[in-house]
Amino acid sequence: MDGGIGLRNGAEAERERALVAALFEAAIDGLVTMDESGRIVAVNPAACRMFGYEAAELVGQDAGIFMPQPEGNSHRTYVEQYLKTGRSSILGRGREVVGRRRDGSLFPLSLAVTEARTPDGVCFAGVLRDMTEEHRRRDELESLNRELERLVRERTARLEEAVRELEGFSHSVAHDLRAPLRVINGNARMLLEDAREALDSESIERLETIAATSVRLAKTMDDLLQYARLSRVPIVSRPIDLSGVVRAVHEGLALPCTLEVQANVMAEGNPDLIRMAVMNLLENAAKYHRPGRETHVRFGKEGDAYFVADDGVGFDMDQAQGLFEPFKRLHGADFPGTGIGLANTRRIVERHGGRIWASSAPGVGTTFYFTLHENKGVEASERSAHVA
């Protein structure tokens, strides 16, 4: 029975040795074993192909044959020092070195070495991988990245130039149109004043419409220019007493609404832009009042979100798609406005790394919520771009 166990264990050991030998031969990485003096004991086909040798040429050679000079000549000394001191900069940790082929050519080589202590002494095993292809791919990727960065810089410069030209054109057009609009408005008003008694009611209504429309068109042009400029204003953050800003805007505009302000609400951002956003939201809240009653507006902060709430006419949320897009107006001509205010507000909020949304119901009122600096990278990247 004991003999049977010995035979079985012997067969298992032989099977394991055969499996290890097969793996050694089939490995796609180079495998090298060395004795305690650093001389090569065995080398697999992958290592032979990597360095351009036959296995018989390598067995018995110092492993420094794989290294350029002077590292190759110092390999044996390095092994002797390790055996004496136990200190090694490579055992148990992979690193990249320079390999030397039989023809003298050098190439990047990933190397990991370990040791095994046996009754016959210390032996070493190394795993080697040719990194030439990886370096080529890395160099290609770096080259592509540099080319991409160059193209981005060029296209950004062209885009900025186009934006500047467009802004100049827009200002020129707006300036050229303001004078005719003033003439149209002035003539309509003069006719109403000088010839009102000679005009019928329909003519008077048409002249009033002409005057009001010219004013609205001029205001729309101003709002559009402001919308275009918002993308160019640098975001320089400062602490802002937002409660104080809301009170000052309400008082300065003499808005027809009562106001309730949560105390000590602070924020950080561009003071002029944040004031513009608050002004748009307060004007919007005061404008959409229910007939025959004054609107009550509340300002405060819930969690990370600021809010401006009113008890005005409200709107159906099913119709709110595109609410913050230019010229999107849910109530049509029933209330004055150009349809640009909320678009400007969204752009200001987004340039501060935040977002804006609304909650509303018909006859109940509307609450606008907005955050700042949810995406802190937005402001930082814009500051860097402005400085550059």
URZI-V23672 format. One line per field, one symbol per residue. phi: phi as a letter, one per 30 degrees, with the letter a starting at -180 (. if undefined). psi: psi as a letter, one per 40 degrees, with the letter a starting at -180 (. if undefined). A space follows every 50 residues. Layout:
phi = ???
psi = ???
This chain:
phi = .ddddddddddddddddddddddedcedddbbcbddciddcbbceddddd cicdeddcdjddddddcdddeddcddddddddddcicbcbdibdacbccb dedjdcadbdbbbbbbcbedkdbbbbcbbdcedddddddddddddddddd dddddddddddddddddddddddddddddeddddddddddddddbedccd ddddddddddddddddddddddddddeddedcddccdbdbdddddddddd dddhddadbbbddhdcabldeddddddddddddddddcddeibddccbba bbiccdbbcbcddiadddcddiecdeidbdchddbdkciceddddddddd dcicbbabbaaeickbbccbcbidcddddddddddddd
psi = dddddddddddddddddddddddddeheihhhiiaeeeihdihidddddd efiiddedheiieedeiiiedddedddddddddddehiedhehiihahih ideeiiihhhhhhiihhideaiiihihihheddddddddddddddddddd ddddddddddddddddddddddddddddddddddddddddddddeddeii ddddddddddddddddddddddddddddddeehihhhihhgddddddddd ddefhgiihhhhifhiihahdddddddddddddddddgiiheiiihhiia hhbehiihiifadaihddeehedeihehhdebediiieeddddddddddd eefaiiiihiihedaihhiiiifdgdddddddddddd.
